[in-house]
Structure formats: structure tokens, C-alpha cells
Amino acid sequence: MQIVNQIAEVVANFNCSAAVDSARNYGSGHINDTFFLKNATSSGPDYLLQRINHHIFTNVEKLTDNMRKVTEHLKCKLAQNGSGDPLKEVMTLIPATDGRFYYQDSVGDYWRMFYFLSDTKSYDVVSTPTQAYEGGKAFGKFQYMLSDIAPGEMFEVIPNFHNIQYRLQQLSEAIANNAAGRVSSVAAELDIVTKYAESMQYFQQPGQVAALPKRVIHNDTKFNNVLLDSNDKAQCVIDLETVMDGYVAYDFGDAIRTIINTSTEDEADLDKIQLNMPLFEAYVKGYLKEAAKFLEATEVDSLMKGALLLPFMQAVRFLTDHINGDVYFKTKFPGHNLQRARAQFRLFLMLNDKASEMQDMILTEMESLSPATN
């Protein structure tokens, strides 16, 4: 079925007035397909329509229930404390005509729809401390507002998503299978994995499992998952499909992975990948301004562990997909996943060299907030 016919069928099954002929690709996500649709009436809101990759998110009903729980919780929190506009600061799911918040079309694809938040923007690369600070505030506030949801209430949409032991096992299986015949060409990358694999398993150590509380977290805190307004002020956290239980350091680490890098996630010229420390400091200030309201000391101590883990783990995932023949992440050219993996390993190694200094910056900022937050 042609995509325009699919979209026409889908739109007819949602409670909306979207103009099908206005559909255009939107965003830069690796997993789902997103389309922007104009409202057929000039006075109405526009829409975002997403085709869910149900090969990755295999339980669409539970996935959608997670998103509904989280968005309703956030909207209630904002309404109760009068601190913001729930319609602008939280994504709004649009129900299908059968009352569910997703639709399965005649060819088996699953879709969901949101109201489009106008006059907002996102960045793949952070360029100013103001942007980094606002991103930190957004994710810190997001975690804080969800901190009263008990662990276990969210469905685990992707089991072992940030479990590095599981990711390393996937890599080992990919090496053993060597499906695309690429293992011999990635010896340097595999050497990095071997050298640091043990130290990266911090969050699976029994002592840390006992000491660190599980929280409801975002699990995919790339900076482009924060929408900023026209003044570069944080407005809304988006892409909520991976919201489930985890450690706050996972969110912190993934955000730092995308904020501190002076280039892109898939930079080919590794010399362009440097650490923008002013952006790190700004993000920490913004994040702790909100997150210090609920974080325990053990969680603060774990933040830099997350900042090391996430680029390492993302590199492992890209490398695994490259070895498997590029079956998971969307790629734009041959070798794209290997290029991504090399960029993330480079970022990890640079962060590892600066980890102690960066942790001191976190602790210093936390101490400066203590009188106001404790």
C-alpha cells in the first residue's frame, strides 16, 4: 500500500481533521516514521502522526498505556501546582475512533497521533549554554514530576534496554554469527570493548543494585527529545515510548552523550569530537536545579557512571548492528553504523579521561543547592 493511502486510512480512524495531502516526513528518529499533518481547518491544531516500529515495540497496547499514564500524570501535576500549561508542556495523545490511543491499519502497521506543538524547535547539536541549561531543567523536572510513581507500574517496553551485560551478550552473539562477514574489519573497536567491558557493568553490581533506587525515567534523553520555545526555553519533553523503570543516571548519561559532543552522533572525522565543558556545566546546573529536589546521595554519586556508560553502550549497540548487517537502526549509507560506533567510542574515551573532574563539578553544584533543596 502506498504511504499516502495508508495515511488516509489511518487519519479516517482517528478523531481529527487532518489534511492527508499535507503529510510530510518529520524529525530524525532512528526507529519510528513520523509525519507532520496540517489541520484541514485553518483555526484548528496541526498533528504529528507516527508509524510505530512494532518489530521493536512488540506490545503496542502496553506501550501506549505507558504513554497515557505518564502524560496524564504530568498534566495532573502541572494543573495541581499551577506551574505551567499542560497542553503546551506535555504531549497530548489523540484517541482513535474506537477509543484506543493507537490504530492498526489494514496492512498490520500500528499508528498513534498527537497534537503538534507549534512554535517549538529541537536541536540535534547543542550550541549554547542556555540551550544546555534548559535541557537539563527539562529532564530534571520530568524526572522530579514522575518521582512519586512507584517502580513496577510501568510496562517494560524493551527488556534490558540499558543493561550493558545484555548488550555485550548481543555483541558476542553477533561476533559468533558474523552474519555480514564484518568481524575482521572491526578489531580496533572490539579491543576497546574488551578493555572496558568489566568496568562498565557498575549498575549490575549487587552493591549498586541494592543501593540505587529504581525510578520511572525517560530512557532516551537525546537533546532533540526536548522541545524549546522561540526563546530557547524548554517547553516539552517528547518521545515517551521508552518511559519505564530505570536509574536516573541512565537519563543523565544519555543527555550528556548528546550535549557535550562538539559534533554529531555519527561524525566521521573523529578529530571534530571534543568535549564542550561549558555545556556540561550548564546542563548540570539546569538538571540539578530540579532533580536535587528528590535525588538521593547514591544517585548523585552515580551520575558520571551513567555519563560513561551511555556512549559506551550506544557504541556497542551500533557496532553490534553493523556486524549483524544493519538490521536494527536506520542507516543512510554503507558503514553508517560503524561510523556511529567509532564516534561514540571516541566520545566515551574522552569522557573517561575527564570523569573525575566532571564528577567534582556535579558534587560542587549539588553542595551549592543544598540549603535551598534540603
Salt bridges, closest charged atoms under 4 A:
ASP33 OD2 - ARG51 NH2 3.04
ASP33 OD1 - LYS330 NZ 2.81
ASP46 OD2 - LYS38 NZ 3.49
ASP65 OD1 - ARG68 NH2 2.53
ASP65 OD2 - LYS69 NZ 3.64
GLU72 OE1 - ARG68 NH1 3.20
GLU89 OE1 - LYS141 NZ 3.73
ASP98 OD2 - ARG100 NE 2.89
ASP109 OD2 - ARG51 NH1 3.63
GLU134 OE2 - LYS233 NZ 3.74
ASP148 OD1 - HIS73 NE2 2.90
ASP148 OD2 - LYS77 NZ 3.16
GLU189 OE2 - ARG342 NE 2.95
ASP220 OD1 - LYS222 NZ 2.84
ASP232 OD1 - LYS121 NZ 3.33
GLU241 OE1 - ARG112 NH2 2.29
ASP254 OD1 - ARG257 NE 2.70
GLU265 OE1 - HIS30 NE2 2.99
GLU265 OE2 - ARG257 NH1 2.71
ASP266 OD2 - HIS336 NE2 2.77
GLU290 OE1 - LYS293 NZ 2.98
GLU299 OE1 - ARG215 NH2 2.86
ASP326 OD2 - ARG182 NH1 3.06
GLU357 OE1 - LYS354 NZ 3.31
GLU365 OE1 - LYS285 NZ 2.99
